[in-house]
Amino acid sequence: MATHRVKARGLDFAVYMTPEVPGRLPLVCINGGLLYGHTLLWPAFSPLAAHRQLIFYDQRGRGESQPPPGPGAAKIEHDAGDLGALRQAIGFRQWDVLGHSWGGGIALLGTERDQAGVRRLVLVNSVGPTSAWLPRMHEAALQRLSPSDRAVLHRLDPLGLASISPGVHSAYSRAIYPAYFCDPDLAQLFVPPRSESATGAAVAARLRRDGYDWRALVRAVHVPTLVIHGEKDLIPPEVARILVSLIPQSSLDLIPGAGHMPFWESPELFFASVERFLSHP
């Protein structure tokens, strides 16, 4: 996968591209986590590169991308605005868009702003159209964790996530991570990296502190959309059903036996679902 530096909206972004596939639009993949770079999805998404070019990028102030001036003022809407700007800066007339988890929120908001530039949209275990799901996550995670993992998360107060400290957000993300898996044995194989992204922590803190309501923007997305969601995700499938009820041209595919990362827990079902949807003209 080739690495490029792309200038957009006054910032220098790290962009990563697999080889072009003639006759197929590229697919840009937006990772979640808010704190992290593109490696949350690569090489996990490499099977999709067999049929189309994949584009990944580190969001502003994460990974190898330049942070904005005054990162403490960062918000997810800035990330959303970068999506269309990057498409134009790279030189694509149109592409398909996929977002996972919080990356689903960025994908939704970014697509709403750049609908002429997006052919199809895939939301994978996306966050909801409002922040109503967030307050229930801590207790739900405690109930799913093993005793040792539960003890680690129990020591962390979710109210502390209103802080813009990267260390606080990184520690909490690592502690809650096993609860996102349906298979506890598989969960032990994956741990998110530590992050010192002040930009990402500021974005996460603002969402936690202020909440959000994107329903009007979600209703305005008229791009054909596939909502994929693991049936056993910590983010309840009801969140996915609400998304589908709001997005005019959308469908839902619930993946059995999968949590928040269906591309690891049910890869055959996950990749087949994405391929079917993106293969339509």
Secondary structure by P-SEA (a helix, b strand, c coil): cbbbbbbccccccbbbbccccccbbbbbbbbccccccccccccccccccccbbbbbbbcccccccccccccccccaaaaaaaaaaaaaaaccccbbbbbccaaaaaaaaaaaaccccccbbbbccccccccccccaaaaaaaaaccaaaaaaaaaccccccccccaaaaaaaaaaacccccccaaaaaaccccccccaaaaaaaaaaaaccccaaaaaaacccbbbbbbcccccccaaaaaaaaaccccbbbbbbcccccccccccaaaaaaaaaaaaacc
